[in-house]
């Protein structure tokens, strides 16, 4: 930050920990990404080998190497709301702060690759996008798909989501639903004359408490599902028996189910209750047998695990583009107050991706040996 209190321009030549720290210190809660998008756009436009496009608060940088194949490397700029974890602080091994793992560290790597890899062995599109942490209707990639879908066209995609510097394949699908109980209002002094909708919600909570999630084996990876209450709303006033209560549930389902099958399952679990689906996104199968995925595995030497959570890997998968999650940071601490990213993981992911783009990228279809 400058002495005037204004955020200084981003230096993509800075060491990765320094660039990561600078990105952390730019507030970028979902729907509030304008400032960070401005700084990212300004930094990228300084490089003549990049063609830069702005769509909303998403920034796209394209390197046209005219090699035929194209890779997309994407990372979201937004974070969840702050929790007394901005600005950053550091130890010799870690950088702490809002979004350090999810995913300012990954964004820092992608920005530096965009700036420094001037002669990749294939065409590369870098996408830094808005509003990944909120409902899919606001997602920056969704906006790009509607306005300029050509930027998403690729032979392979890498999402810089935190994955402990290993590959997380596929992802869970997600559904949010409101399960509603209805009663009858009455004065709380004469409660027997009404029917308490909040009390009825205990049956919904009992269903959730006793629910047995599955753990299917898909392409050699064990995925897990979960069905949980994430919010309860109800009540009119302190002296009124409520006639309405809504339990919001989130169903995270393994990618062997389609969205339609997942919705049917939720309706079956809460049969007899009023169910409204409010948000949905399909999962993505691991797809590790695809030649592009095999080539990436060989190039990085990373181990593979299933992705617990939804990522935009599913978006690319639905387009027929193989994609993986690969970035620094522990996904299990994402969104926590003590979120951090390891300096060692920043370095290893950056080195592997740089080597892949400069030595191995021509094998993304599996047809050439590096």
Secondary structure, DSSP 8 states (H G I E B T S, - for coil): --TTSS-----TTS-HHHHHHHHHTS--BTT--HHHHHHHHHHHTT-TT-EEEEETTEEEEEE----S-EEEEEEE--B----S--S-EE-SSEEESTTIIIIIHHHHHHHHHHHH--S-SSEEEEEEES--SS-GGG-HHHHHHHH-GGGG--SEEEE----TTSEEESB-EEEEEEEEEE-B-EEGGGGGGSB-HHHHHHHHHHHHHT------EETTEE---EEEEEEEEE-S-TTEE-SEEEEEEEEEE-TTS-HHHHHHHHHHHTTTSEEEEEEEE--B---TTSHHHHHHHHHH---EEE--S--THHHHHHTT--EEEE-SS-GGGTTSTT-EEEHHHHHHHHHHHHHIIIIIGGGTTS-S--
